Amino acid sequence: MIKQNIVIDLPSGLQAKKAAEFVEKASSVDCNIFILKDEKTIEAKSIIGIMSAAIRFGEEITLVTDGCDEQSAIKVLASCL
């Protein structure tokens, strides 16, 4: 399991198009991926979960990966944020 704190650097946050791109990349790797925000755990492969989290510019989240591709997954997904 790998955890990485990330400050969102997307001007519009993780909304609409960027959220869809993030979920697509998360779905392409073979590991469990979660976002921790405000004591909530969000499944990173769920567009509804991502959109309902309302992740905005400047907010800090924790990205968690767990599984056989966890190291490559965290690098790829962190670069999207």
Backbone as numpy.savetxt, mean C-alpha at the origin, in Angstrom:
# Nx Ny Nz CAx CAy CAz Cx Cy Cz
8.31 -11.30 7.51 7.46 -10.12 7.51 8.35 -8.88 7.51
8.01 -7.96 6.62 8.75 -6.70 6.53 7.76 -5.56 6.72
8.14 -4.58 7.53 7.32 -3.38 7.74 8.14 -2.17 7.35
7.49 -1.22 6.69 8.17 0.02 6.31 7.20 1.19 6.45
7.62 2.20 7.20 6.82 3.42 7.32 7.06 4.28 6.09
5.98 4.83 5.56 6.05 5.61 4.33 5.18 6.85 4.49
5.72 8.00 4.09 4.94 9.23 4.02 4.48 9.37 2.57
3.19 9.53 2.37 2.62 9.58 1.03 3.08 10.85 0.32
3.68 10.65 -0.85 4.25 11.76 -1.63 3.46 12.03 -2.91
2.26 11.49 -3.02 1.42 11.72 -4.19 0.54 12.93 -3.93
0.59 13.95 -4.80 -0.18 15.17 -4.55 -1.68 14.93 -4.30
-2.27 13.96 -4.97 -3.69 13.69 -4.77 -3.93 12.53 -3.80
-2.85 12.07 -3.17 -2.97 10.94 -2.26 -3.14 9.64 -3.03
-3.57 8.62 -2.35 -3.76 7.31 -2.97 -5.23 7.17 -3.35
-5.63 7.89 -4.37 -7.01 7.93 -4.81 -7.12 7.53 -6.28
-8.26 7.06 -6.68 -8.65 6.72 -8.04 -7.57 5.99 -8.84
-6.97 6.68 -9.81 -6.03 6.03 -10.73 -4.82 5.47 -9.99
-4.24 6.22 -9.08 -3.07 5.76 -8.33 -3.42 4.56 -7.45
-4.61 4.57 -6.88 -5.05 3.44 -6.05 -5.19 2.19 -6.91
-5.76 2.34 -8.10 -5.92 1.20 -9.01 -4.56 0.64 -9.44
-3.61 1.53 -9.73 -2.26 1.09 -10.10 -1.59 0.35 -8.94
-1.75 0.88 -7.73 -1.16 0.26 -6.54 -1.74 -1.14 -6.33
-3.05 -1.27 -6.42 -3.72 -2.57 -6.22 -3.30 -3.56 -7.30
-3.16 -3.08 -8.53 -2.72 -3.96 -9.61 -1.32 -4.51 -9.34
-0.40 -3.65 -8.89 0.95 -4.11 -8.55 0.94 -5.04 -7.34
0.15 -4.70 -6.34 0.05 -5.55 -5.14 -0.50 -6.92 -5.49
-1.43 -6.97 -6.41 -2.05 -8.24 -6.80 -1.12 -9.12 -7.63
-0.09 -8.52 -8.18 0.81 -9.28 -9.05 1.92 -10.01 -8.30
2.04 -9.79 -7.00 3.10 -10.46 -6.23 2.50 -11.57 -5.35
3.35 -12.54 -5.04 2.91 -13.70 -4.29 3.24 -13.55 -2.80
2.55 -12.62 -2.14 2.67 -12.48 -0.70 1.48 -11.68 -0.18
1.32 -11.69 1.11 0.26 -10.91 1.74 0.77 -9.48 1.93
-0.08 -8.51 1.61 0.31 -7.11 1.71 -0.80 -6.34 2.42
-0.39 -5.59 3.44 -1.34 -4.81 4.21 -0.82 -3.39 4.39
-1.75 -2.47 4.57 -1.42 -1.09 4.91 -2.01 -0.84 6.30
-1.18 -0.31 7.19 -1.64 0.06 8.52 -1.77 1.57 8.56
-2.98 2.04 8.88 -3.24 3.49 8.95 -4.24 3.73 10.08
-3.88 4.61 10.99 -4.77 4.97 12.10 -5.34 3.74 12.80
-4.48 2.80 13.13 -4.85 1.58 13.84 -5.80 0.69 13.04
-5.93 0.92 11.73 -6.72 0.07 10.86 -5.78 -0.73 9.98
-6.19 -1.95 9.65 -5.43 -2.79 8.74 -6.21 -2.92 7.44
-5.57 -2.54 6.34 -6.23 -2.53 5.04 -5.54 -3.53 4.13
-6.30 -4.39 3.50 -5.78 -5.34 2.52 -5.38 -4.56 1.28
-4.09 -4.61 0.92 -3.57 -3.80 -0.18 -4.01 -4.29 -1.55
-4.59 -5.47 -1.63 -5.06 -6.01 -2.90 -6.55 -5.71 -3.12
-7.12 -4.89 -2.25 -8.55 -4.55 -2.31 -8.72 -3.07 -2.67
-9.24 -2.81 -3.86 -9.45 -1.41 -4.28 -10.46 -0.72 -3.35
-11.46 -1.44 -2.89 -12.45 -0.83 -1.99 -11.80 -0.48 -0.65
-10.95 -1.36 -0.15 -10.24 -1.09 1.09 -9.34 0.13 0.98
-8.60 0.22 -0.11 -7.69 1.35 -0.34 -8.49 2.65 -0.46
-9.54 2.64 -1.25 -10.33 3.86 -1.45 -11.02 4.30 -0.15
-11.51 3.35 0.62 -12.21 3.72 1.86 -11.25 4.24 2.93
-9.96 3.93 2.80 -8.98 4.41 3.77 -8.68 5.89 3.60
-8.98 6.44 2.43 -8.76 7.88 2.15 -7.35 8.32 2.53
-6.35 7.69 1.93 -4.96 7.98 2.22 -4.55 9.24 1.46
-4.18 10.28 2.19 -3.92 11.60 1.61 -2.43 11.94 1.59
-2.12 12.95 0.81 -0.76 13.48 0.71 -0.24 13.85 2.10
0.98 13.45 2.40 1.61 13.81 3.66 1.32 12.89 4.83
0.35 12.00 4.68 0.04 11.06 5.76 1.09 9.96 5.83
1.30 9.45 7.04 2.22 8.33 7.21 1.44 7.04 7.37
1.85 6.03 6.61 1.26 4.70 6.70 2.39 3.70 6.94
2.03 2.50 7.29 2.99 1.42 7.39 2.61 0.36 6.37
3.54 0.03 5.51 3.35 -1.01 4.51 3.94 -2.30 5.07
3.14 -3.38 5.06 3.56 -4.66 5.60 3.46 -5.72 4.51
4.55 -6.44 4.29 4.54 -7.56 3.35 4.96 -8.82 4.08
4.34 -9.93 3.70 4.65 -11.20 4.36 4.45 -12.33 3.35
5.53 -13.02 3.04 5.45 -14.14 2.10 6.73 -14.27 1.30
6.70 -15.12 0.29 7.93 -15.44 -0.43 8.48 -14.28 -1.26
7.65 -13.36 -1.72 8.12 -12.21 -2.51 8.18 -10.92 -1.70
8.21 -11.02 -0.37 8.05 -9.83 0.47 9.08 -8.74 0.23
10.33 -9.10 -0.01 11.36 -8.08 -0.18 11.18 -7.31 -1.49
10.95 -8.01 -2.57 10.75 -7.31 -3.85 9.43 -6.55 -3.83
8.41 -7.11 -3.19 7.10 -6.45 -3.13 7.18 -5.12 -2.41
7.87 -5.08 -1.28 7.92 -3.82 -0.51 8.67 -2.74 -1.28
9.69 -3.13 -2.03 10.43 -2.14 -2.82 9.56 -1.58 -3.93
8.87 -2.45 -4.65 8.02 -2.01 -5.76 6.88 -1.15 -5.27
6.21 -1.58 -4.22 5.03 -0.85 -3.73 5.41 0.46 -3.05
6.51 0.48 -2.31 6.94 1.73 -1.68 7.29 2.78 -2.72
7.82 2.36 -3.87 8.16 3.32 -4.92 6.92 3.93 -5.56
5.77 3.31 -5.40 4.52 3.83 -5.97 3.91 4.94 -5.10
4.37 5.04 -3.87 3.74 5.95 -2.93 4.56 7.20 -2.74
